[in-house]
Amino acid sequence: MGARRSLGRQFGWLWAAYGISAFGTRLAFDAFPLLAVLVLHAGPAQVSLLAAAGAAVGAAVAVPLGPWVEFRRKRRVMVAMDLVRCVALLTVPAAYALGLLGFGQLVVVSVIVAAADITFNAAGGACLKALVRPADLLVANSRFEATTWTATVLGMPLGGVAAGVFGPVLTVTADAVSYLLSAAGVRAIGGNEPRPVRTGAPRLRAGDLLEGWRHILTHPVLRPLFLNTVLVNGLIMATSPLLAVLLLGELGFAPWQYGLAFAVPCLGGLIGARLARPLVARFGRHTVLRTAGTLRACWLLGLGFVPAGTTGLVVVMAVELGLITCVGVFNPLYTTYRLEHTEPDRVTRTLTAWSVSAKATVAALTGLWGLLAGLTGLRTALALAGLLMLPTPFLLPRRPYPHPPQHEREVTGSHR
């Protein structure tokens, strides 16, 4: 079958590196909020600040890194960002062991990891585009998407158990080790990666910083995809802390039930990623993109009406399953569109601009929805997020666009 064909040894190492770090990240899911609550006795406002500040400041720090990375060897940048994340995270168990862990340190580490995440992903997008043929981009992105959800299904329950038995510090340590292994995987890709040649002025200019956003906002395909994905992901992530308070506090779910409510539905993401290519082959890419993008907007509203008890657990799992399945189909398609419609010499800046905008939006909406929940109540805030999701499909591209000329060319070399 085409979905199982080999994309080459180099892609295999990149995929393995991604899978290891993804599993480590899911294993340490919510470790920082748990540390803030259980060890530092932080209140809801501080936990929301931790979630928002790390994303917002990390995004700001990452802004100048996009054009800088564009003219560096991408794999070296990826290895460096893995090592930065590893060292930053290891400071947490070290400070905890010495009795010096503080809330400020958690914020600083969150900022460093967020900025390194953006930079790594931007360089990784350019690396992928160079390692596989254009015709194989959807296959590769589907495998990454399936790996994300597999890591979530396995990592979140294991991380919940590990955090409950040994404490969240252990899961933070495991996440740090996963980045070290990821760096080794990227390093093992091998081959010669030529240094990108810069045309124009050698110094970083203001125009370089804005080029990614300029490309996105002036492109007929990328602009609607950008607006849609940034808003949808921001609304989904903004409701996450509120849902945790609702389930663990007001409804009295046990921690294992909370983990189960989100881990099992992640199987839908794996199913969706596996279905993406067959659906495209049958119905066409644009039709599947719009259909999945529309369906994924219909689920969030249900989280405002979760009842207590077993019924509530089933409702949460059903809503999350529907949402995540649609996301699993949609994400490989939109990430493939994004790479296909971006020239190789501006991939890193474009992906950096996209990630910075996404994280800044998540931070802003998370803070806003925390305030909203305090004024109106948890359920009202969750329901409002669901209502705002409903019109988001109107932001999707309304008609199919032909592939750019580079889609038909064979890409050789060793960049993504």
C-alpha positions in Angstrom: 0.0 0.0 0.0 1.2 3.6 -0.8 0.6 4.7 2.8 3.2 2.2 4.0 5.9 2.8 1.4 9.3 3.8 2.7 10.3 7.5 2.5 13.9 6.7 3.0 16.4 6.2 5.9 16.8 9.9 6.5 13.1 10.5 6.9 13.0 7.5 9.2 15.5 9.1 11.6 13.6 12.4 11.5 10.4 10.5 12.2 12.0 8.6 15.1 13.3 11.8 16.6 9.9 13.4 16.4 8.2 10.3 18.0 10.6 10.2 20.9 10.2 13.9 21.8 6.4 13.8 21.2 6.1 10.9 23.7 8.2 12.7 26.2 6.1 15.8 25.9 2.9 13.9 26.4 4.3 12.0 29.3 5.0 15.3 31.0 1.5 16.7 30.0 0.4 19.3 32.6 3.5 18.6 34.8 4.2 22.3 35.3 0.6 23.1 36.5 0.8 20.1 38.8 4.1 21.4 40.2 2.7 24.8 40.6 -0.4 23.5 42.5 1.0 20.6 44.4 4.5 21.8 45.3 4.3 25.6 45.2 0.6 25.8 46.2 -0.2 28.3 43.4 -3.7 29.5 42.9 -5.8 29.5 39.7 -4.6 33.0 38.7 -0.9 31.9 38.9 -1.6 28.6 37.0 -3.3 30.6 34.2 -0.4 33.0 34.2 2.1 30.1 33.9 0.2 28.8 30.9 -0.2 32.2 29.2 3.2 33.8 30.0 5.3 30.9 28.7 3.5 30.9 25.4 3.4 34.6 24.9 6.9 35.5 25.9 8.3 32.4 24.2 6.6 33.5 21.0 8.1 37.0 21.3 11.6 35.6 21.8 11.2 33.4 18.8 10.3 36.2 16.4 13.8 37.2 15.4 14.9 33.6 15.3 12.9 32.8 12.2 15.0 34.8 9.6 18.1 33.9 11.5 17.4 30.2 11.2 16.5 30.5 7.5 20.1 30.8 6.6 21.5 28.2 8.9 21.8 24.5 8.5 18.4 23.3 9.7 19.6 20.1 11.4 22.2 21.9 13.5 19.5 24.3 14.6 17.2 21.3 15.5 19.9 19.6 17.5 20.7 22.9 19.3 17.0 23.5 20.2 16.7 19.9 21.5 19.7 20.4 23.8 18.4 23.8 24.9 15.0 22.2 25.9 16.8 19.4 27.6 19.0 21.6 29.8 16.2 24.0 30.6 13.9 21.2 31.8 16.7 19.5 33.8 17.0 22.7 35.9 13.5 21.9 37.4 14.4 18.5 39.1 17.8 20.0 40.1 16.1 23.0 41.8 13.5 20.7 43.4 16.1 18.4 44.8 17.9 21.4 46.4 14.7 22.8 47.7 15.0 25.9 45.5 12.2 25.5 43.0 10.1 28.6 42.6 7.2 29.8 40.5 9.5 32.3 38.6 11.7 29.4 37.5 8.8 27.5 36.1 7.8 30.6 34.1 11.4 31.1 32.8 11.7 27.5 31.8 8.3 27.6 30.0 9.5 30.7 28.0 12.7 29.0 27.0 10.9 25.7 26.0 8.2 27.6 24.1 10.8 29.6 22.1 12.8 26.5 21.4 9.7 24.7 20.3 8.9 27.3 17.7 12.4 27.4 16.4 12.7 23.6 16.2 9.4 23.2 14.4 10.2 25.9 11.9 13.6 24.3 11.1 12.0 20.9 11.1 9.4 22.0 8.5 12.2 23.2 6.2 14.1 19.9 6.9 11.1 17.8 6.0 10.5 19.6 2.7 14.1 18.8 1.7 14.1 15.2 2.8 11.0 14.0 0.9 9.6 14.5 -2.5 6.7 17.0 -2.9 4.3 14.1 -3.8 5.2 12.4 -0.4 4.6 15.4 1.8 1.0 14.3 2.7 2.3 10.8 3.5 5.0 12.3 5.8 2.7 14.7 7.5 0.1 12.0 8.0 2.7 9.9 9.8 3.7 12.7 12.0 0.1 13.4 12.9 -0.5 9.7 13.6 2.6 9.7 15.8 1.4 12.7 17.7 -1.9 11.0 18.7 -0.2 7.7 19.4 2.2 9.4 21.8 -0.8 11.1 23.4 -2.8 7.9 23.8 0.2 6.2 25.4 2.0 9.1 27.1 -0.8 10.8 28.9 -2.0 7.8 31.0 1.5 6.7 31.7 2.4 10.2 32.7 -0.6 10.5 34.9 0.3 7.3 36.7 4.0 8.3 37.0 3.0 11.8 38.3 0.6 10.3 40.8 3.1 7.6 42.1 6.4 9.4 41.8 5.5 13.1 41.4 5.5 15.4 38.3 9.3 16.0 38.7 9.9 12.5 37.3 7.9 13.2 34.1 9.7 16.5 33.6 13.0 14.6 33.8 11.7 12.0 31.3 10.7 14.9 28.9 14.2 16.3 29.2 15.8 12.9 28.3 13.4 12.6 25.3 14.9 15.8 23.8 18.4 14.5 24.3 17.4 11.3 22.4 15.6 13.4 19.7 18.9 15.4 19.2 20.7 12.0 18.7 18.0 11.0 16.1 18.4 14.2 14.1 22.1 13.9 14.2 21.8 10.3 12.8 20.1 11.6 9.7 23.5 11.9 8.2 24.4 13.1 4.7 25.7 16.5 3.8 23.4 19.5 4.4 24.6 22.5 2.5 24.6 25.8 4.2 21.8 28.0 2.7 23.1 30.8 0.6 21.7 34.2 1.5 20.9 36.6 -1.3 20.9 40.2 -0.3 22.2 42.0 2.7 24.0 39.8 5.3 22.5 41.5 8.3 19.2 40.9 9.9 16.7 43.5 8.7 13.2 44.4 9.9 11.9 43.2 6.6 13.2 39.7 7.3 11.2 39.6 10.5 8.0 40.5 8.7 8.5 38.4 5.6 6.8 35.3 7.1 3.7 37.2 8.0 3.7 39.1 4.6 3.9 35.8 2.7 1.0 34.3 4.8 -1.3 37.3 4.7 -0.9 38.0 0.9 -1.3 34.4 -0.2 -4.8 33.3 -1.3 -4.4 29.8 0.2 -2.4 30.4 3.3 -4.2 33.5 4.6 -7.6 31.7 5.2 -5.9 28.6 6.6 -3.8 30.8 8.9 -6.8 32.7 10.3 -8.8 29.5 10.7 -6.2 27.4 12.4 -4.9 30.1 14.7 -8.4 31.0 15.9 -9.6 27.4 16.3 -6.5 26.1 18.1 -6.6 29.2 20.3 -10.2 28.5 21.4 -9.5 24.8 22.0 -6.5 25.5 24.1 -8.1 28.4 26.0 -10.8 26.0 27.3 -8.3 23.4 28.5 -7.6 24.9 31.9 -11.3 25.7 32.5 -12.2 22.1 31.6 -9.6 20.8 34.1 -11.1 22.9 36.8 -14.7 21.8 35.9 -13.9 18.1 35.8 -11.5 17.9 38.7 -13.2 20.5 40.9 -16.9 21.1 40.3 -17.7 17.6 39.0 -15.2 15.7 41.3 -13.6 13.5 38.7 -10.6 11.5 40.0 -7.3 12.2 38.3 -7.3 8.8 36.5 -10.8 9.6 35.1 -9.5 13.0 33.9 -6.6 11.3 32.2 -8.9 8.7 30.7 -11.3 11.3 29.4 -8.6 12.8 27.2 -6.3 9.8 26.4 -8.9 7.4 24.9 -10.4 10.0 22.5 -6.9 10.6 21.1 -7.3 7.3 19.3 -9.6 9.4 17.0 -6.5 11.5 16.0 -4.7 8.3 15.0 -7.7 7.1 13.0 -8.1 10.5 11.4 -4.5 10.7 10.4 -4.8 7.2 8.8 -7.9 8.2 6.9 -6.6 11.5 5.5 -4.9 10.1 2.4 -7.7 7.6 1.4 -10.3 10.3 1.8 -8.2 12.7 -0.4 -7.8 9.9 -3.0 -11.6 9.5 -3.1 -13.1 12.9 -2.6 -10.2 15.4 -3.4 -8.0 17.4 -1.1 -10.1 20.6 -1.0 -13.4 18.8 -0.2 -11.8 16.8 2.6 -10.1 19.9 4.0 -13.3 21.9 4.1 -15.4 19.0 5.4 -13.0 18.1 8.2 -12.5 21.8 9.1 -16.2 22.3 9.3 -16.9 19.2 11.4 -14.1 20.0 13.9 -15.9 23.3 14.7 -19.1 21.6 15.9 -17.9 19.7 18.9 -16.5 22.2 21.5 -20.0 23.6 22.4 -20.8 20.3 24.1 -18.2 20.8 26.8 -20.4 23.5 28.4 -23.1 21.0 29.2 -21.1 18.1 30.8 -23.2 16.4 33.5 -21.8 14.8 36.6 -20.9 11.1 37.1 -20.3 8.4 34.6 -22.6 10.1 32.1 -20.4 13.2 32.2 -17.3 11.1 31.6 -18.9 9.5 28.5 -20.0 12.9 27.2 -16.5 14.4 27.5 -15.0 11.4 25.8 -17.6 11.5 23.0 -17.0 15.2 22.4 -13.3 14.9 22.4 -13.3 11.8 20.2 -15.3 13.7 17.5 -13.2 16.8 17.8 -9.9 15.0 17.7 -10.9 12.7 14.8 -11.7 15.7 12.7 -8.4 17.4 13.7 -6.5 14.2 12.8 -7.9 14.4 9.2 -7.5 18.2 8.9 -4.0 18.7 10.3 -1.9 16.7 7.7 -3.8 18.4 4.9 -3.3 21.9 6.1 0.4 21.4 7.0 1.0 19.9 3.5 -0.8 22.9 1.9 1.5 25.2 3.9 4.7 23.6 2.8 3.6 23.2 -0.8 2.7 26.9 -1.1 5.9 28.2 0.5 9.2 28.5 -1.4 12.2 26.7 0.2 14.0 30.0 1.0 11.2 31.3 3.1 9.8 28.1 4.8 11.5 28.8 8.2 10.3 32.4 8.4 6.8 31.4 7.4 6.6 28.6 9.9 8.0 30.8 12.6 5.5 33.5 12.0 2.7 30.9 12.0 3.8 29.4 15.3 4.5 32.7 17.0 1.0 33.9 16.0 -0.6 30.6 17.2 1.2 30.7 20.6 0.4 34.4 21.1 -3.2 33.8 20.3 -3.4 30.8 22.7 -1.8 32.9 25.4 -4.2 35.8 24.9 -7.3 33.7 24.7 -6.2 31.6 27.7 -5.9 34.7 29.8 -9.1 36.2 28.5 -11.1 33.0 29.1 -9.7 32.7 32.6 -11.1 36.2 33.3 -14.4 35.4 31.5 -14.8 32.2 33.6 -14.3 34.3 36.8 -17.1 36.7 35.7 -19.6 34.4 34.1 -18.8 30.9 35.4 -17.0 27.9 33.9 -19.8 26.5 31.9 -20.8 29.8 30.3 -17.2 30.5 29.3 -16.9 27.0 27.8 -20.2 27.4 25.9 -19.1 30.8 24.6 -15.9 29.3 23.2 -18.0 26.6 21.5 -20.3 29.2 20.0 -17.4 31.2 18.6 -16.1 28.0 17.0 -19.2 27.5 14.9 -18.5 30.3 12.3 -14.8 29.5 11.9 -15.3 27.3 8.8 -16.1 30.5 6.9 -12.4 31.3 7.2 -11.4 28.3 5.2 -10.4 28.6 1.5 -13.6 28.5 -0.5 -12.3 27.1 -3.7 -9.5 24.7 -4.6 -6.2 26.1 -5.8 -3.8 24.4 -8.1 -0.5 23.1 -6.7 2.4 25.6 -7.2 4.9 24.7 -9.8 7.4 23.3 -7.4 5.0 20.5 -6.4 5.7 18.8 -9.7 9.5 18.9 -9.3 11.5 16.3 -7.7 13.3 17.7 -4.7 16.8 16.4 -4.0 19.2 17.2 -1.2 18.8 17.1 2.5 16.5 19.8 3.7 12.8 19.5 4.9 
